[in-house]
Amino acid sequence: MKFKSIIWLISFVLFFAQSVLGFGLSSGRGVGMAQAYISAAKGTESAFWNPANLGFTKNQQRSWMIFSLSVNLYNNSFDLQQYNRYNGKFLTTEDKQKIWNAIPQEGFSLSADGDVLAFGVSEGRFAFTISGTGTSDLLIPKDPIYILFFGNKINDTILLSGWDGEAYAAINIGLSHGRSVWERKDSRLSCGITVRYVQGLIYQKVKQAQGELFTLETGVNGEGNFLVRSATGGRGYGVDLGLALEYKKEWTFGLSFINLINQTRWNRKTEEEGYQIKIDSLLAEEFDPDSMIVDHSYTKKINSFITRIPTLMRMGVAHQGKRLLLTFDLAQGFKEGMGVTKKLRVSGGAEYMVFSWLDVRGGISLGGDERTTLAQGLGFTLGSYHLDLGMSFQRGLWFTKSKGISLAFSNGFQF
């Protein structure tokens, strides 16, 4: 196997395996308000943002949500304008240098995540949901990219370490409940819990990536080792907890911990794939990857293993006026991994009821992996039926300047 084929294989598996399944949640309303939504989510959607909001629901109120979807794609280096400028063009040295300079020192990262809500129903203070979720992250170190653009020089050392990637997908079946625990005149406090059964679908993780290439007068020498752990099935559980305070029915304050307790034990087709590459005195004028590069690959079965999704903390406030809803959220993960980041994200959103059947939404967020995000959305209400559409641009305030995009739609009935 050629060296570049191994790199392609790792990239393909880690990115495309989960590119259509995250934690953006299948809410067109939430995405349209830049995810400043913890205190505004009601009914079935409360199960994903803050189950404590169910405690404010009257017993006779119910909602249904049918097929809903969100997809989120972004990178840390290039926007659409740059892509259009260089795509199909013969690259000059100056072009290559500009592309190289656009990549951060840690390397080129690519992320894809999203959610699918198959069905959800809330009845009073209870909610039941069936959903699919997944995330994929890939990091390519900067040194190997340099070779593609500029080649090697004598006495150069190119590090092959720094590759990282993780992909995850699962089906979740959840039961949520919220209950009022304290009331006083214009205020009431609610707590809530969501308990989920998790059916793991696929998991892949780069466990090891190391090696070096040395360019000498006699040729290119080097070796590297790549190790990928994977599984195609597992079972687990997750628990979310939340608190919500309502004041004068206009203000709502929320705090939730998503995946506060969780684990998935992967026990189906658990494997370890290893790639060992050795290059000995490879000369440019005699370049023949098939004969000059020796690699030994293996696949072996391994014991079952456990993964955990880092806890995501959300807190926020919402003010509901006669026509205008204003929201403000903070979100931060306890650790890095599986679509969760320790980088603080601050979000603000607004929803204005233009007509009884039309809501216009917008929002902006700063921080997190997406950095600056500008969001917009629409909501349509026809009797008891509602349709919500949301879109946001990430790492930029305009489509051609952004480095990512989120799209979401959700629909259902409220009674």
C-alpha positions in Angstrom: 0.0 0.0 0.0 1.3 3.4 -0.9 2.1 5.9 1.9 -0.4 8.5 0.5 -3.0 5.7 0.3 -2.7 5.1 4.1 -3.2 8.8 4.8 -6.2 8.8 2.5 -7.6 5.8 4.1 -7.4 7.2 7.6 -8.9 10.5 6.4 -11.8 8.8 4.6 -12.7 6.5 7.4 -12.7 9.1 10.1 -14.5 11.8 8.1 -17.1 10.2 5.8 -18.2 7.5 8.2 -20.2 10.0 10.2 -20.6 12.9 7.9 -24.3 12.8 8.0 -25.1 12.1 11.5 -23.4 15.8 17.0 -24.8 17.9 19.3 -26.3 20.7 17.3 -29.7 19.1 18.0 -32.4 18.7 15.4 -34.1 22.1 16.2 -34.5 24.6 13.4 -35.6 27.1 16.0 -32.5 26.5 18.2 -30.1 26.7 15.2 -31.8 29.9 13.9 -31.2 31.5 17.3 -27.5 30.6 17.4 -28.2 27.8 20.0 -29.2 30.4 22.6 -32.1 28.1 23.4 -31.8 26.4 26.8 -34.4 28.6 28.4 -36.7 28.9 25.4 -37.0 25.2 24.5 -40.5 23.8 25.3 -42.3 20.5 25.1 -40.5 17.7 23.3 -37.4 19.9 22.7 -36.9 20.4 26.4 -35.7 16.8 26.6 -32.5 17.8 24.6 -31.8 21.2 26.0 -33.1 21.3 29.6 -35.6 18.7 30.9 -36.4 21.0 33.8 -38.5 23.1 31.4 -41.0 20.3 31.3 -41.9 21.2 34.9 -43.6 24.3 33.7 -45.9 22.4 31.3 -49.6 22.0 32.2 -50.8 18.4 32.4 -53.1 18.7 29.5 -50.5 20.1 27.1 -48.8 17.8 24.6 -46.5 18.1 21.6 -45.4 15.7 18.8 -42.2 16.1 16.8 -41.7 14.1 13.6 -38.6 13.6 11.4 -36.2 16.5 12.0 -32.6 17.0 11.0 -29.5 19.2 11.6 -26.2 19.0 9.8 -23.1 20.9 10.8 -19.8 21.1 8.7 -16.8 23.3 9.3 -13.0 23.6 9.1 -10.4 25.8 10.7 -8.6 27.1 7.6 -10.5 27.9 4.4 -13.7 29.8 3.4 -15.7 29.5 0.3 -14.1 32.5 -1.3 -10.7 30.9 -1.0 -11.9 27.7 -2.4 -13.4 29.4 -5.5 -10.2 31.4 -6.0 -7.9 28.4 -6.1 -10.1 25.5 -7.2 -8.9 24.3 -10.7 -6.2 26.9 -10.9 -2.5 26.2 -11.6 -1.0 27.2 -8.2 2.0 29.5 -8.2 4.5 29.6 -5.4 2.7 32.6 -4.0 -0.6 30.8 -4.1 0.8 27.8 -2.3 2.3 30.1 0.4 -1.0 31.8 1.0 -2.8 28.5 1.4 -0.1 27.2 3.7 -0.3 30.4 5.8 -4.0 30.0 6.2 -3.6 26.7 8.1 -3.1 27.2 11.8 0.1 25.8 13.5 -1.8 22.8 15.0 -2.8 21.7 11.5 -5.9 21.5 9.3 -9.0 20.3 11.2 -12.3 19.2 9.7 -15.5 18.5 11.6 -18.9 17.2 10.8 -21.8 16.5 13.1 -25.5 16.5 13.3 -28.6 14.9 14.7 -31.7 13.1 13.5 -34.9 13.1 15.5 -37.0 10.2 14.3 -39.9 10.8 16.7 -40.7 12.7 19.9 -43.7 13.2 22.1 -44.4 15.1 25.3 -47.4 14.7 27.5 -47.6 17.1 30.3 -44.4 16.9 32.3 -43.1 13.8 30.5 -41.3 13.4 27.1 -40.3 10.4 25.1 -37.8 10.6 22.2 -36.0 8.4 19.6 -33.1 10.1 17.9 -29.8 9.5 16.2 -26.6 11.5 16.9 -23.1 11.5 15.7 -19.9 13.5 15.3 -16.6 13.3 13.4 -13.4 15.2 13.9 -10.2 15.0 11.9 -6.9 16.8 12.4 -4.1 16.7 9.8 -0.7 18.1 11.1 0.9 20.9 9.1 4.2 19.3 8.3 3.0 16.6 5.9 0.8 19.2 4.1 4.0 21.2 3.5 5.4 18.3 1.4 2.4 18.4 -0.9 3.1 22.0 -1.8 6.8 22.5 -1.5 8.5 19.1 -1.4 11.5 18.3 0.7 14.9 20.0 1.1 18.2 18.4 2.1 18.4 17.8 5.8 14.7 18.5 6.3 12.9 16.5 9.0 9.2 16.0 8.5 7.1 14.9 11.5 4.3 12.4 10.8 3.0 12.7 14.4 0.0 14.8 15.3 -2.7 13.0 13.3 -5.9 12.8 15.3 -9.4 11.8 14.6 -12.6 10.4 16.2 -15.9 9.4 14.8 -19.0 8.3 16.7 -22.7 7.5 16.0 -25.5 6.1 18.1 -29.2 5.8 18.4 -30.7 7.2 21.6 -34.0 6.3 23.2 -34.8 8.8 26.0 -37.4 9.4 28.7 -37.6 12.9 30.3 -39.4 14.3 33.3 -39.6 17.8 34.9 -41.2 18.7 38.2 -41.9 21.9 40.0 -40.1 21.7 43.4 -40.7 25.3 44.8 -43.2 28.0 44.2 -43.6 31.5 45.6 -46.0 34.1 44.2 -44.5 35.1 40.9 -41.7 32.5 40.9 -41.3 28.7 40.6 -38.4 26.4 40.4 -38.3 23.1 38.5 -35.8 20.3 38.2 -35.7 17.7 35.4 -33.9 14.6 34.3 -33.5 12.7 31.0 -32.5 9.0 31.0 -31.3 7.5 27.7 -30.6 4.1 26.4 -27.8 4.3 23.9 -27.3 1.8 21.0 -23.9 2.5 19.6 -23.6 2.1 15.8 -19.9 2.9 15.1 -16.8 4.2 16.7 -13.4 5.0 15.3 -10.4 6.7 16.9 -6.8 7.3 16.0 -4.9 6.0 19.0 -1.4 6.4 17.7 0.3 8.4 14.9 4.0 8.9 15.0 7.0 8.9 12.7 9.6 11.0 10.9 11.0 11.5 7.4 14.6 12.5 6.9 15.8 14.0 3.7 19.5 13.2 3.2 21.9 13.4 0.2 21.5 9.7 -0.2 17.7 9.8 -0.3 14.7 9.9 2.0 14.7 7.7 5.1 12.0 7.4 7.7 9.4 5.3 9.4 6.0 5.7 11.0 3.3 3.9 12.9 -0.4 4.4 12.7 -3.0 2.7 15.0 -6.8 3.0 14.7 -9.3 1.5 17.1 -12.8 0.8 15.9 -16.1 -1.0 16.7 -19.4 -1.4 14.9 -21.8 -1.9 17.9 -22.2 -1.3 21.6 -24.7 -0.4 24.3 -24.7 2.2 27.0 -26.7 4.9 28.8 -26.8 8.6 29.5 -28.3 10.9 32.1 -28.9 14.7 31.8 -29.9 16.9 34.7 -31.4 20.4 34.7 -32.8 23.2 36.7 -35.1 26.0 35.6 -36.5 29.1 37.3 -39.5 31.0 36.0 -40.1 34.6 37.2 -43.4 36.5 36.4 -43.9 34.1 33.4 -41.7 36.5 31.4 -38.3 35.5 32.6 -36.9 32.0 32.5 -33.4 31.0 33.8 -31.9 27.6 33.0 -29.0 25.4 33.9 -28.4 21.9 32.4 -25.7 19.2 32.4 -25.9 17.1 29.2 -24.3 13.6 29.5 -23.5 14.3 33.2 -23.4 10.5 33.6 -22.8 8.3 30.5 -20.9 5.5 29.0 -21.0 3.1 26.0 -19.5 -0.3 26.0 -18.4 -1.3 22.5 -18.5 -5.1 22.1 -19.2 -5.8 18.5 -16.4 -6.2 15.9 -13.9 -4.4 18.2 -10.7 -4.2 16.2 -7.3 -2.6 16.1 -5.8 -1.7 12.7 -2.1 -1.0 12.6 0.1 0.5 9.8 3.9 0.4 9.9 5.8 2.2 7.2 9.5 2.2 6.6 11.4 4.2 3.9 15.0 3.4 3.2 17.2 5.6 0.8 14.3 6.6 -1.4 15.7 8.7 -4.3 13.5 11.3 -6.1 14.8 10.3 -9.6 14.0 6.6 -8.8 10.7 7.3 -7.1 8.6 4.1 -7.1 6.2 4.0 -4.1 5.2 0.4 -4.8 8.7 -1.0 -4.7 10.6 1.5 -2.5 8.1 1.8 0.4 7.7 -1.2 2.6 4.7 -1.3 4.9 3.1 -4.0 7.1 -0.5 -3.6 8.0 -2.6 -5.8 10.4 -6.0 -6.1 11.8 -6.6 -7.9 15.1 -9.6 -8.4 17.4 -9.5 -6.6 20.8 -11.5 -6.8 24.0 -14.6 -4.6 24.5 -13.9 -1.1 25.6 -15.8 1.9 27.1 -16.1 5.4 25.8 -17.7 8.4 27.5 -18.9 11.7 26.1 -17.6 14.8 27.9 -20.3 16.6 30.0 -21.7 19.7 28.4 -22.9 22.5 30.7 -25.4 25.0 29.5 -26.8 28.0 31.3 -29.0 30.8 30.0 -31.9 33.3 30.4 -34.9 34.1 28.2 -37.3 37.0 28.3 -40.7 36.6 26.5 -42.4 39.8 25.6 -45.7 40.3 23.8 -44.1 39.7 20.4 -40.3 39.6 21.0 -38.3 36.7 22.6 -34.7 37.5 23.7 -32.3 34.8 24.8 -28.8 34.6 26.1 -26.7 31.4 26.7 -23.3 30.1 27.9 -22.1 26.7 27.0 -18.9 24.9 27.9 -17.7 21.3 28.0 -15.8 19.7 30.9 -13.4 18.0 28.5 -12.5 17.9 24.8 -13.9 15.1 22.6 -16.9 13.7 20.7 -18.3 17.1 19.5 -17.7 18.8 22.9 -15.1 21.5 23.6 -13.8 23.2 26.7 -13.8 26.5 24.9 -16.6 28.7 26.3 -19.3 29.7 23.8 -21.5 32.8 24.4 -24.7 33.1 22.4 -27.5 35.6 22.0 -30.7 35.1 20.0 -34.0 36.8 19.2 -37.4 35.8 17.8 -40.0 38.2 16.6 -43.6 37.3 15.8 -44.4 39.2 12.6 -47.8 37.5 12.1 -49.6 34.8 14.1 -48.2 32.3 11.6 -44.7 33.7 11.0 -41.7 34.1 13.3 -38.4 35.7 12.2 -35.3 34.6 14.1 -31.6 35.5 14.4 -28.7 35.2 16.7 -24.9 35.5 17.1 -22.4 33.4 19.1 -18.8 33.9 20.0 -16.3 31.2 21.1 -16.4 27.5 21.0 -14.9 25.6 18.1 -17.1 27.5 15.7 -15.9 30.9 17.0 -18.0 33.7 15.4 -21.4 32.4 14.3 -24.2 34.3 12.6 -27.6 32.6 12.6 -31.0 33.2 11.0 -34.2 31.3 10.8 -38.0 31.3 10.1 -40.9 29.6 11.9 -44.3 28.8 10.4 -47.4 28.0 12.4 -50.5 26.6 10.7 -53.0 25.7 13.3 -51.4 23.1 15.6 -48.6 22.3 13.1 -45.3 24.2 13.1 -42.3 24.1 10.8 -38.9 25.7 11.9 -35.9 26.3 9.6 -32.5 27.5 10.8 -29.1 28.2 9.2 -25.9 29.6 10.6 -22.5 30.6 9.2 -19.4 29.7 11.3 -16.0 31.4 11.7 -17.3 34.3 9.7 -20.2 36.7 9.4 -21.0 36.1 5.8 -21.5 33.0 3.6 -18.4 33.5 1.4 -16.2 34.4 4.4 -17.3 31.6 6.7 -15.5 28.3 7.2 -18.6 26.3 8.0 -22.4 26.1 7.9 -25.2 24.6 9.9 -28.6 23.7 8.4 -31.6 22.4 10.4 -35.3 21.9 10.0 -37.8 20.6 12.5 -41.5 20.1 12.5 -44.3 18.8 14.6 -47.6 19.5 16.4 -48.5 21.3 19.6 -51.9 20.8 21.3 
